[in-house]
């Protein structure tokens, strides 16, 4: 697996995991450019396949929002991506990093805990189509 700086066009080559597939309609060049502008993001690539993209967008001093878009990964690929994301988060100088997880995505909730995030509450009707999400935060 190679890790490279995130570029907007990486979204074009990413086939999202089933739990995130509804995000496909929002993955425009504009969305990718917005994520790339944060400058604090990377893509995991295996051969020509984009495994996933992740980053932290700084909202203000000492607060950021973590994001990730992942493909359908084998267990060994997920382990490699997890290790890279974990190290990436450990390197952040932000005091507070937040993330949201779709309320119905149990593996996402487990992953949030494995990355050191603590559950803070439910965000009702959070997504564009009205699904609930859960808010997690990691305090450094």
Secondary structure, DSSP 4 states (H G I P E B T S, - for coil): -EEEE--GGGGGG--B-GGGGGGGGG--HHHHHHHHHT--EEEEEETTEEEEEEEEEEEETTEEEEEEEEB---HHHHHHHHHHHHHHHHT---SEEEEEEETT-HHHHHHHHHTT-EEEEEETT-STT---EEEEEEE-
